[in-house]
Amino acid sequence: MFKADWIKPKKDIGEVCPVFLKKFNLSSNVKNATLIISARGVYTAELNGNRVGDFVLAPGWTQYDTRIQYQSYDVTKLLSDNNEIKITLADGWYKGRIKDNFLEEDYTSLFPERECAVIAEIAIKYLDGTEDIFKTDESWLCGESNIRFCDIYDGEIYDASFDARIDEKTVVAENNDKSVLVEQVGEKICEQERLKPIGLITTPKGEKVLDFGQNLTGYLEFSVNASKGEVADFSFAEILDKDGNFYTGNYRSAKCIYRYICKDGEQCHKPTHTFYGFRYVRINEFPEKDIDLNNFTAIVVHSELKRTGHLTSSDPLLNKLFHNVIWGQKSNYLDVPTDCPQRDERLGWTGDTEIFMKTACYNYDVRRFFKKWLGDLRIAQSLNKFGAVPSIVPVSNVTNSGGAAWGDAVTVCPTELYLMYGDKTFLKENFAAMKKWVDFITNDTKHKHLWIGGKHYGDWLELAAPYGAYKGETRDDLVASAFYAYSTSLVIKAGEVLGEDVTEYKNLYKTIREEFIKEFDGNYNTQTEYILSLWFDLAKDPEKTADELVNKIHRDGDKMQTGFVGTPYLLHVLSKFGYNELAYKLLLKKDYPSWLYPVTMGATTMWEHWDGITPDGKLWPDKMNSYNHYAYGSVCDWVYSVAAGINPVFVKPGFEQVLFKPTPTDMIDSLKAELDTDYGKIISYWYHKDGKIVYEITTPTDAKAVINGEIHRLKPGKYVF
């Protein structure tokens, strides 16, 4: 446990970020030294002028009122005889505008006004066996930093010409509770890639705009030779409008400021306590008239994740889609699985998370990332006495609880993680929460054994909805009841794996299914209503219902009409019931609406709306229009598991056994999927050659391959069929 205290500035310094300082001398030769540190806010630390660690936006975003992570750094090599440690603090997710965004009146008492603070101690062991500890307390000094303003939504103002005086006393924070501190649970956030601009654009309005060629999450670094007081000022955007001008309407109230006031001479700078979502950077003001592209770099920032899955095909547009899905995931896996990284939102929406869960597990090793997030979800659920799961986690900003498909993240995510990685811990840690969620629905509904009533997002952003609306004709009650059945079935599966008695839930599921068929079967209005009944095994006559779905798709012009809820399962349902060619037709469709339509429009990440930009250049209303929203990238789990045919097996999960069941098409010449697992690399590759389809399969474990309807039992090795 920390011996240090939480400290804060003695006096209010407004929007300026404080910096804390401690000088100390060493009494002997050092054997090793460790800095442990955390913040209510986000911090950076320097020891003798050297940045400590590479963690960005530490200590990350958690359910702060219950747990705050701390980090440990080996600082042995940074020490000298006379030492100075500085810690700069900003609001981050803890106190800035994001803290109060979407906050519901009923829950304001749970989240009182917060005060930012830091806590740190350096533990030193000397060669002679003695020890020292230097800890935050009232002996530390504090002052105004060069960061004159910093906010997650609104960006940073940095004054390099400001003479930062650090000579004020600190005080112990009123809230000195150290029981909330926990060792780092999730992946750290780091700088990952550096991109140079691909061009400098002069827009029709005469604006100077840097194009980095890729929509991303991170910040801008620049270098300049300037005089004291000169200004570098930048704005950020994801797209240009139809006239080629800089467009920031979809950022809503997020100001995304980056303003730097220069000192004399050569200097290089980047923000350190905030982040931006952007492809384009407008140069509003700059000391040098001639813009040298070499002086600008976009730094990509996201959680430290190991890439595990790769998809390649013979179709360049399809490959670009795969690229966009990866960048959407990278952009939105910044400590929390967010919806978008650019506007005044950037929140951990549970619906987006569960929709994308399986694709996320194929693309990257996300075990540690979700161990942390699911811990916050359980804490957030505990704030609701009825067991509802909030639509956003962490809930330091919102507690809109109990929505179908969104709240079901508590059952879907642990199940997919167990299936993809074979780790029972995900089920053990979350089983009580899974049951609590199903029990909440049982007690919340107005109709026994169906989920009728309640506040839901339904099939959010359904294509069948009128332009500018968020919901169409898909009934909330049907969506909610379908997910009620689905989550109950997942509780049963989890319980059986864990050896728990789930008789009660088996009986419940049986009754839900019977009631669903009575209420909804044979009376479906939309593609999504058909899809959910089929994928969740709720149709009395699945074959007939699948045929009706296909007829509905044909009547709709051979176009998908689904939103967040229906889209992830659409191609799965078509392939399951023998309509594989229609599934490929929808995947490879290039005109609106389709997965490839945004690619043809120059997208480099996934869009929130299928028609975020229409063919005539019209943009969706600014109120909700993100061009970096990963949810529809969920289609890649169909590509991995159905098109390429790489599947885990529930009885031996984590790819201890592999089921290969590729389903090729004549619409593309080849498809290759590669997946790194704990057992080794899995490869499924099919291609056309001499009028036949060749399958190349590599398995590191025992596997079953279903090729053209024939079953093959495989030992580890490489096979060609």
C-alpha positions in Angstrom: 0.0 0.0 0.0 1.2 3.5 -0.8 2.9 5.4 2.1 2.5 8.6 0.0 -0.5 10.9 0.1 -2.6 12.3 -2.7 -1.5 15.9 -3.2 -2.9 18.9 -5.1 -2.0 22.6 -5.5 -2.6 24.7 -2.5 -4.5 27.3 -4.5 -6.8 27.1 -7.5 -4.9 27.7 -10.8 -7.9 27.5 -13.1 -7.5 25.8 -16.4 -3.7 25.6 -16.2 -2.2 22.2 -15.7 -0.2 22.0 -12.4 3.3 20.7 -12.1 4.7 19.1 -8.9 8.3 19.1 -8.0 10.6 17.3 -5.4 14.3 17.6 -5.1 16.2 14.9 -3.2 19.8 13.7 -2.7 21.1 10.2 -2.4 23.1 9.0 0.5 24.8 6.0 -1.1 25.3 4.0 -4.2 22.0 2.8 -5.6 21.2 -0.8 -6.2 17.8 -0.2 -7.7 15.0 2.3 -7.6 11.3 2.1 -8.5 8.8 4.9 -9.0 5.2 3.9 -8.4 2.7 6.6 -9.4 -0.9 7.4 -10.2 -3.2 10.3 -10.6 -6.8 11.4 -10.5 -6.5 12.8 -14.0 -3.6 11.9 -16.4 0.1 12.5 -15.7 3.5 12.6 -17.1 6.6 12.3 -15.0 10.2 13.5 -15.5 13.3 12.5 -13.5 16.3 14.7 -13.9 14.8 16.0 -17.2 14.1 12.5 -18.7 10.6 11.3 -19.4 9.7 8.3 -17.2 8.3 5.4 -19.1 6.4 5.4 -22.4 2.9 5.2 -21.1 0.6 7.8 -22.7 -2.4 9.2 -20.8 -1.5 7.3 -17.6 -3.0 5.9 -15.4 -5.8 5.2 -18.0 -9.5 5.3 -17.7 -11.2 3.2 -15.1 -14.3 3.2 -12.8 -12.4 5.9 -10.8 -14.6 6.0 -7.7 -13.8 2.3 -7.1 -10.4 1.7 -8.6 -7.6 3.7 -10.1 -4.6 2.0 -11.6 -1.0 2.8 -10.6 2.1 2.2 -12.7 5.6 1.0 -11.6 8.8 2.2 -13.4 12.4 1.1 -12.9 14.2 4.5 -12.7 17.6 3.3 -11.5 19.4 4.5 -14.5 17.8 7.9 -14.4 19.1 8.8 -10.9 22.2 10.9 -10.0 23.5 12.2 -6.7 21.2 15.3 -6.8 17.8 14.6 -8.2 14.6 16.4 -9.3 11.3 14.7 -10.1 8.5 16.6 -11.9 5.0 15.4 -12.4 2.6 17.3 -14.7 -1.1 16.7 -14.2 -4.2 17.3 -16.5 -7.9 16.5 -16.1 -7.9 13.7 -18.6 -11.0 11.6 -18.4 -11.3 12.2 -14.6 -12.6 15.8 -14.5 -12.8 17.5 -17.9 -15.9 17.9 -20.0 -16.0 14.2 -20.8 -16.7 13.5 -17.1 -20.1 15.2 -17.3 -21.0 14.3 -20.8 -24.3 12.4 -21.1 -24.6 12.4 -17.3 -28.1 11.6 -16.2 -29.7 13.7 -13.4 -30.6 10.6 -11.4 -27.0 9.6 -11.0 -25.3 12.9 -10.3 -25.1 12.0 -6.6 -22.9 9.0 -7.4 -20.4 11.2 -9.1 -19.8 14.4 -7.0 -17.4 17.1 -8.2 -13.9 15.8 -8.4 -10.5 17.2 -7.6 -7.4 16.1 -9.6 -4.4 15.0 -7.6 -1.2 12.9 -7.9 0.3 10.2 -5.7 3.8 8.9 -6.1 6.8 7.4 -4.3 10.3 6.5 -5.2 11.6 3.4 -3.3 15.4 3.2 -3.4 17.6 0.3 -2.3 21.3 1.0 -1.8 24.2 -1.3 -2.2 24.9 -1.2 1.5 21.5 -2.7 2.2 19.8 0.6 3.4 16.7 2.0 1.9 15.1 5.4 1.2 11.6 6.4 0.2 10.7 9.8 -1.3 6.9 10.3 -1.4 4.3 12.9 -2.3 3.4 14.9 0.8 3.2 18.6 1.8 6.9 19.0 1.3 6.5 18.9 -2.4 6.3 22.1 -4.4 3.8 23.1 -7.1 3.4 25.6 -9.8 1.8 26.4 -13.1 3.1 24.3 -16.0 3.6 25.5 -19.6 0.3 23.7 -20.4 -2.1 26.6 -20.1 -5.2 24.5 -21.0 -5.8 20.8 -21.6 -9.0 18.8 -22.1 -9.8 15.4 -23.8 -12.4 17.0 -26.1 -10.9 20.5 -26.5 -7.2 19.8 -26.9 -4.2 21.7 -25.6 -2.7 25.2 -25.4 1.1 25.1 -24.6 3.2 28.2 -23.9 6.9 27.4 -24.3 7.7 31.1 -23.6 6.1 30.9 -20.1 8.6 30.8 -17.3 7.2 28.1 -15.1 7.9 28.9 -11.4 7.5 25.9 -9.1 7.7 27.4 -5.6 4.2 27.1 -4.1 3.5 24.6 -1.4 1.2 21.6 -2.1 -1.5 20.2 0.2 -2.8 16.8 0.9 -6.0 16.4 -1.1 -9.3 16.3 0.8 -10.0 12.9 -0.7 -6.9 11.0 0.5 -8.4 7.5 -0.1 -5.7 5.2 -1.2 -7.8 2.0 -1.0 -8.9 2.6 -4.6 -5.4 2.1 -6.0 -4.8 -1.1 -7.9 -1.8 -2.3 -9.9 -2.0 -1.8 -13.6 -4.6 -4.2 -14.9 -5.0 -3.4 -18.6 -2.7 -2.8 -21.5 -0.7 0.5 -21.4 -1.4 3.2 -24.0 1.6 4.0 -26.1 2.8 5.8 -29.2 2.6 3.1 -31.9 3.3 4.5 -35.4 4.6 7.7 -36.9 3.1 8.9 -40.2 4.4 11.7 -42.5 1.9 13.8 -44.5 1.3 12.6 -48.0 0.6 16.2 -49.2 -0.2 19.8 -48.5 -3.5 20.9 -49.8 -4.7 24.4 -50.5 -8.5 24.3 -50.2 -10.9 26.4 -52.3 -11.1 28.7 -49.3 -7.4 29.1 -49.3 -6.7 27.0 -46.2 -3.4 25.2 -45.8 -4.2 21.6 -44.9 -1.8 18.7 -44.2 -3.1 15.3 -45.4 -1.7 12.3 -43.5 -3.5 9.8 -45.8 -5.0 7.9 -42.9 -7.7 8.6 -40.3 -6.2 7.9 -36.9 -6.1 8.5 -33.2 -3.2 10.4 -31.7 -1.7 13.8 -32.0 0.5 16.1 -34.2 4.2 16.6 -33.6 6.0 19.5 -35.4 9.3 21.3 -35.4 10.0 24.9 -36.1 12.6 27.7 -35.9 10.8 30.6 -34.3 11.0 33.7 -32.2 9.5 34.0 -28.7 5.8 34.7 -28.9 5.2 33.4 -32.4 2.3 31.0 -32.6 1.7 27.6 -34.2 -2.0 26.9 -34.3 -3.7 23.8 -35.8 -7.2 22.3 -36.3 -8.1 18.7 -37.0 -10.6 17.0 -39.3 -11.5 13.5 -40.6 -12.7 14.6 -44.1 -12.9 17.4 -46.5 -16.4 18.5 -47.6 -17.7 18.0 -51.2 -16.0 21.2 -52.2 -12.7 20.2 -50.8 -12.8 22.5 -47.8 -11.8 21.6 -44.2 -14.8 20.2 -42.4 -15.2 19.9 -38.6 -19.0 20.0 -38.2 -19.1 16.4 -37.1 -16.8 17.1 -34.1 -19.8 18.9 -32.6 -18.7 20.9 -29.5 -15.2 19.3 -29.3 -12.9 22.2 -30.0 -9.8 20.1 -30.6 -7.5 23.0 -30.0 -3.7 22.6 -30.5 -2.1 26.0 -30.0 1.6 26.4 -29.3 3.3 29.7 -28.3 7.0 29.5 -29.2 10.2 30.3 -27.4 13.3 31.4 -29.3 15.1 29.0 -31.6 14.7 25.5 -32.9 11.9 23.6 -31.1 9.8 20.4 -31.4 6.6 19.8 -29.6 3.7 17.3 -29.3 0.7 17.2 -26.9 1.1 14.9 -23.9 -2.1 14.9 -22.0 -4.9 14.7 -24.7 -5.5 13.1 -28.1 -7.3 13.8 -31.4 -9.1 11.8 -34.1 -8.1 13.1 -37.5 -6.7 12.6 -41.0 -6.4 16.3 -41.9 -4.6 19.1 -40.0 -5.3 22.7 -40.9 -2.5 25.1 -40.3 -4.2 28.2 -38.9 -1.0 30.0 -38.0 2.6 29.1 -38.3 5.9 31.0 -37.8 7.4 29.8 -41.1 5.8 30.9 -44.4 7.2 28.0 -46.4 5.7 24.7 -45.1 8.1 21.8 -45.1 6.2 18.6 -44.8 9.3 17.0 -43.1 8.6 19.1 -40.1 5.2 17.4 -39.3 4.4 13.9 -38.0 1.1 12.3 -37.0 1.8 10.0 -34.0 -0.6 7.1 -33.7 -1.7 6.3 -30.2 -3.6 3.3 -28.9 -3.4 0.5 -26.3 -0.5 -1.9 -26.6 -2.0 -4.9 -28.5 -0.4 -7.8 -30.3 -1.7 -8.3 -33.9 -2.8 -11.9 -34.3 -5.0 -12.0 -37.4 -4.4 -11.1 -41.0 -6.8 -11.2 -44.0 -5.8 -10.8 -47.7 -7.6 -11.5 -50.9 -7.4 -11.1 -54.6 -9.7 -8.1 -54.5 -8.0 -4.7 -53.8 -11.2 -3.1 -52.5 -11.8 -6.0 -50.1 -8.2 -5.7 -48.9 -8.8 -2.0 -48.2 -11.9 -2.9 -46.2 -9.7 -5.2 -44.1 -7.2 -2.3 -43.7 -10.0 0.0 -42.6 -11.3 -2.5 -40.0 -7.9 -2.8 -38.4 -7.5 1.0 -38.3 -11.0 1.4 -36.8 -10.0 -1.0 -34.0 -6.7 0.6 -33.4 -8.3 4.1 -33.3 -11.0 3.1 -30.8 -9.0 0.7 -28.5 -7.5 3.4 -26.5 -7.7 1.9 -23.0 -11.5 1.7 -23.4 -13.3 0.3 -26.4 -14.8 3.6 -27.6 -17.3 4.4 -30.2 -15.3 7.1 -31.9 -12.1 9.1 -31.2 -12.9 12.6 -32.5 -16.1 14.3 -31.4 -17.4 15.2 -27.9 -18.2 11.5 -27.1 -15.3 9.0 -27.2 -17.1 6.7 -24.8 -17.1 3.0 -24.0 -20.4 2.0 -25.6 -21.2 -1.5 -24.6 -23.2 -2.2 -27.8 -20.4 -1.3 -30.2 -18.1 -3.5 -28.1 -20.1 -6.7 -28.1 -21.0 -6.3 -31.8 -17.3 -6.2 -32.7 -16.1 -8.7 -30.0 -15.3 -11.7 -32.1 -13.6 -9.7 -34.9 -11.5 -8.0 -32.2 -10.3 -11.3 -30.9 -9.3 -12.5 -34.4 -7.4 -9.3 -35.2 -5.6 -8.8 -31.9 -4.8 -10.4 -28.6 -7.3 -8.5 -26.5 -7.3 -10.6 -23.3 -5.6 -8.2 -21.0 -7.5 -5.2 -22.6 -10.9 -6.8 -21.8 -9.9 -8.2 -18.4 -9.6 -4.6 -17.3 -12.7 -3.3 -19.1 -15.0 -6.1 -18.0 -13.8 -5.4 -14.4 -15.1 -1.8 -14.9 -18.3 -3.2 -16.4 -19.0 -5.3 -13.3 -18.4 -2.4 -11.0 -20.6 -0.2 -13.1 -23.4 -2.8 -13.0 -23.1 -3.0 -9.2 -24.1 0.7 -9.1 -27.6 -0.3 -10.3 -29.4 -2.1 -7.5 -31.5 -4.0 -10.0 -28.5 -5.5 -12.0 -28.8 -3.4 -15.1 -25.7 -3.0 -17.3 -25.0 0.6 -18.4 -24.8 1.4 -22.0 -21.4 3.0 -21.4 -18.5 1.7 -19.4 -16.9 3.3 -17.4 -19.9 5.2 -16.1 -18.1 8.2 -14.8 -20.1 9.9 -17.5 -23.3 8.1 -18.2 -25.5 5.5 -16.6 -28.1 4.9 -19.2 -28.9 1.4 -18.2 -30.5 -1.7 -19.4 -30.7 -1.4 -23.2 -31.0 -4.7 -25.1 -27.9 -5.6 -27.2 -25.9 -3.0 -25.3 -26.3 -4.5 -21.8 -25.8 -7.9 -23.3 -22.1 -7.2 -23.6 -21.9 -8.7 -20.1 -22.8 -12.1 -21.5 -21.5 -11.9 -25.0 -18.0 -10.6 -24.4 -16.9 -13.1 -21.7 -18.3 -16.0 -23.8 -16.4 -14.9 -27.0 -13.2 -14.4 -25.0 -13.5 -17.9 -23.5 -14.2 -19.4 -26.9 -11.4 -17.6 -28.7 -8.7 -17.9 -25.9 -9.9 -20.9 -23.9 -9.5 -19.1 -20.6 -12.2 -20.0 -18.1 -11.3 -17.0 -16.0 -13.4 -14.8 -18.3 -16.5 -16.9 -17.4 -15.6 -17.3 -13.7 -15.1 -13.6 -13.1 -18.3 -12.6 -15.0 -20.7 -15.4 -14.3 -22.5 -13.7 -11.4 -22.8 -10.5 -13.5 -24.1 -12.5 -16.4 -26.9 -14.1 -14.3 -27.6 -10.7 -12.7 -28.2 -9.2 -16.1 -30.7 -11.9 -17.1 -32.4 -11.7 -13.8 -32.7 -7.9 -14.3 -34.5 -8.5 -17.6 -36.8 -11.1 -16.0 -37.8 -8.5 -13.4 -37.9 -5.5 -15.7 -40.2 -6.8 -18.4 -43.9 -6.0 -18.6 -44.6 -9.4 -20.2 -43.4 -12.6 -18.4 -40.8 -14.5 -20.5 -40.4 -11.7 -23.1 -38.7 -8.4 -22.7 -41.5 -5.9 -23.4 -41.1 -2.3 -22.6 -38.0 -0.5 -21.4 -35.6 1.9 -23.0 -33.7 0.5 -25.9 -31.6 1.6 -28.9 -33.2 -1.1 -31.1 -31.5 -1.7 -34.4 -29.6 1.5 -34.1 -28.9 3.4 -37.3 -31.0 0.9 -39.3 -30.8 1.6 -43.0 -34.6 1.4 -43.4 -35.0 4.4 -41.1 -35.8 7.8 -42.7 -32.8 9.9 -43.6 -31.4 11.6 -40.4 -33.3 9.3 -38.1 -31.7 6.7 -35.8 -34.3 3.9 -35.7 -36.5 2.3 -38.3 -39.3 -0.2 -38.2 -37.5 -3.0 -36.3 -39.4 -3.4 -33.1 -37.6 -2.8 -29.9 -39.6 -5.5 -28.2 -38.5 -8.1 -30.7 -34.9 -7.1 -30.4 -35.0 -7.0 -26.6 -36.8 -10.4 -26.4 -34.3 -12.0 -28.9 -31.4 -10.8 -26.8 -33.1 -11.9 -23.6 -33.1 -15.4 -25.1 -29.6 -15.1 -26.3 -28.1 -14.0 -23.0 -30.0 -16.7 -21.2 -28.5 -19.3 -23.5 -25.0 -17.9 -22.8 -25.5 -18.1 -19.1 -26.4 -21.8 -19.6 -23.3 -22.4 -21.7 -21.1 -20.6 -19.1 -22.6 -22.4 -16.2 -22.1 -25.8 -17.9 -18.4 -25.0 -18.5 -18.0 -23.9 -14.8 -20.0 -26.9 -13.4 -22.8 -24.7 -12.1 -26.4 -25.6 -11.7 -28.2 -23.7 -14.5 -31.5 -25.7 -14.4 -33.4 -22.5 -13.7 -32.0 -20.8 -16.7 -32.6 -23.8 -19.0 -36.3 -23.7 -18.0 -36.3 -20.0 -18.5 -34.8 -20.2 -22.0 -37.2 -22.9 -23.1 -40.1 -20.7 -22.1 -38.7 -17.5 -23.6 -38.2 -19.4 -26.9 -41.8 -20.7 -26.8 -43.2 -17.2 -26.0 -41.1 -15.6 -28.7 -42.4 -17.9 -31.4 -46.0 -17.3 -30.2 -45.5 -13.5 -30.2 -43.3 -12.9 -33.2 -42.7 -15.9 -35.5 -44.1 -15.5 -39.0 -44.7 -11.8 -38.4 -41.4 -10.1 -39.2 -41.2 -6.5 -40.6 -37.5 -6.0 -41.3 -34.4 -7.8 -42.3 -33.1 -7.5 -38.8 -36.2 -9.1 -37.3 -35.7 -12.1 -39.6 -32.0 -12.2 -38.9 -32.2 -12.2 -35.1 -34.9 -14.9 -35.0 -32.7 -17.1 -37.2 -29.3 -16.5 -35.6 -30.6 -16.9 -32.1 -32.6 -20.0 -33.0 -36.0 -18.5 -32.3 -37.8 -19.4 -35.5 -40.2 -22.3 -35.6 -39.4 -23.2 -39.2 -35.9 -21.9 -39.8 -35.6 -22.9 -43.4 -38.9 -21.2 -44.3 -37.9 -18.1 -42.4 -34.5 -18.0 -44.1 -36.2 -18.2 -47.5 -38.5 -15.3 -46.4 -35.4 -13.3 -45.4 -33.8 -13.8 -48.8 -37.1 -12.8 -50.5 -37.1 -9.7 -48.3 -33.6 -8.8 -49.3 -34.5 -9.2 -53.0 -37.6 -7.0 -52.5 -35.3 -4.4 -50.9 -33.3 -4.3 -54.1 -30.7 -6.9 -53.1 -29.4 -4.5 -50.5 -28.9 -4.8 -46.7 -31.3 -2.6 -44.7 -29.8 -3.4 -41.3 -28.3 -1.3 -38.5 -26.0 -2.0 -35.5 -28.0 -5.1 -34.3 -28.8 -6.9 -37.6 -25.6 -6.3 -39.6 -23.2 -8.4 -37.5 -25.3 -11.5 -38.1 -26.6 -10.9 -41.7 -23.9 -12.8 -43.6 -23.7 -15.5 -41.0 -27.4 -16.3 -41.3 -27.3 -16.3 -45.1 -24.3 -18.7 -45.2 -25.8 -20.9 -42.5 -28.9 -21.5 -44.5 -27.2 -22.1 -47.8 -27.3 -18.6 -49.3 -23.5 -18.2 -49.4 -23.4 -16.5 -52.8 -25.9 -13.9 -51.7 -23.7 -13.3 -48.7 -20.7 -12.7 -50.9 -22.7 -10.5 -53.2 -23.6 -8.3 -50.3 -20.0 -8.2 -49.0 -18.6 -7.3 -52.4 -21.3 -4.8 -53.4 -19.7 -1.5 -54.3 -22.6 0.9 -54.4 -24.5 2.3 -51.5 -25.4 0.7 -49.1 -22.5 -1.7 -48.6 -19.2 -2.4 -46.8 -17.2 -1.4 -49.9 -19.1 1.8 -50.7 -17.2 3.8 -48.1 -14.0 2.3 -49.6 -14.9 3.6 -53.0 -15.5 7.0 -51.4 -11.9 7.1 -50.0 -12.6 5.9 -46.5 -9.5 4.7 -44.5 -11.5 3.6 -41.4 -15.1 2.4 -40.9 -17.9 4.9 -40.9 -20.7 5.2 -38.4 -23.3 5.5 -41.2 -23.4 3.6 -44.4 -24.2 6.9 -46.0 -21.9 9.2 -44.0 -21.1 10.7 -47.4 -23.7 10.1 -50.1 -22.6 9.7 -53.8 -23.4 13.4 -54.5 -21.2 14.5 -51.6 -24.0 15.2 -49.1 -23.0 14.6 -45.4 -25.0 13.0 -42.7 -26.2 15.6 -40.1 -23.5 16.9 -37.8 -25.3 15.7 -34.8 -24.0 12.2 -35.2 -21.6 11.5 -38.0 -18.3 9.8 -37.2 -15.9 8.6 -39.9 -14.0 6.4 -37.4 -16.6 4.0 -35.9 -15.5 0.4 -35.9 -18.8 -1.4 -35.2 -19.6 -2.4 -38.8 -16.1 -3.9 -39.1 -17.7 -6.9 -37.3 -18.2 -8.3 -40.8 -14.6 -9.6 -40.6 -15.6 -12.3 -38.1 -17.6 -13.7 -41.0 -14.6 -13.5 -43.3 -12.4 -15.3 -40.8 -14.9 -17.9 -39.7 -17.1 -18.6 -42.7 -15.3 -17.4 -45.9 -11.9 -18.6 -44.7 -13.4 -21.1 -42.4 -11.2 -20.8 -39.2 -13.3 -21.6 -36.2 -12.6 -22.5 -32.5 -14.4 -25.4 -31.0 -16.4 -24.9 -27.8 -15.5 -28.1 -26.1 -11.7 -27.4 -26.7 -11.7 -23.6 -27.0 -8.8 -21.2 -27.7 -8.0 -23.2 -30.9 -6.8 -26.3 -28.9 -8.9 -27.8 -31.7 -9.7 -26.1 -35.0 -12.7 -26.5 -37.2 -11.8 -25.6 -40.8 -14.9 -25.0 -43.0 -14.0 -22.6 -45.8 -16.7 -21.5 -48.2 -15.2 -20.1 -51.4 -16.8 -18.2 -54.2 -16.2 -17.5 -57.9 -16.6 -13.8 -57.2 -13.0 -13.5 -56.0 -9.9 -15.5 -57.0 -8.4 -16.1 -53.6 -8.7 -15.5 -49.8 -6.2 -16.1 -47.1 -6.6 -15.9 -43.4 -3.8 -16.3 -40.9 -4.2 -16.4 -37.1 -1.6 -16.6 -34.4 -2.8 -18.6 -31.4 -1.3 -19.9 -28.2 -0.7 -23.2 -30.0 0.9 -21.7 -33.2 -0.1 -20.2 -36.5 -3.3 -21.3 -38.3 -3.6 -20.6 -42.0 -6.6 -21.1 -44.3 -5.9 -20.2 -48.0 -8.1 -21.0 -50.9 -7.6 -20.0 -54.6 -8.8 -20.8 -58.1 -6.4 -22.7 -60.3 -7.0 -24.5 -63.6 -10.8 -24.4 -63.1 -10.6 -25.9 -59.6 -10.4 -24.5 -56.1 -7.3 -25.4 -54.2 -7.3 -25.3 -50.4 -4.1 -24.9 -48.4 -4.5 -25.5 -44.6 -2.0 -25.2 -41.8 -2.9 -26.3 -38.3 -0.8 -26.4 -35.2 -3.2 -28.7 -33.4 -5.7 -31.5 -34.1 -8.4 -30.2 -36.5 -11.4 -31.2 -38.5 -11.6 -29.8 -42.0 -14.8 -29.8 -44.0 -13.9 -29.4 -47.7 -16.6 -29.6 -50.3 -18.8 -31.5 -47.8 -16.2 -34.1 -47.0 -14.8 -34.4 -43.5 -11.1 -34.8 -42.9 -9.4 -35.4 -39.5 -6.1 -33.6 -39.4 -3.0 -33.8 -37.2 -0.8 -30.8 -36.9 0.8 -30.0 -40.2 0.2 -28.4 -43.6 -2.4 -29.9 -46.1 -3.5 -29.2 -49.6 -6.9 -30.3 -51.0 
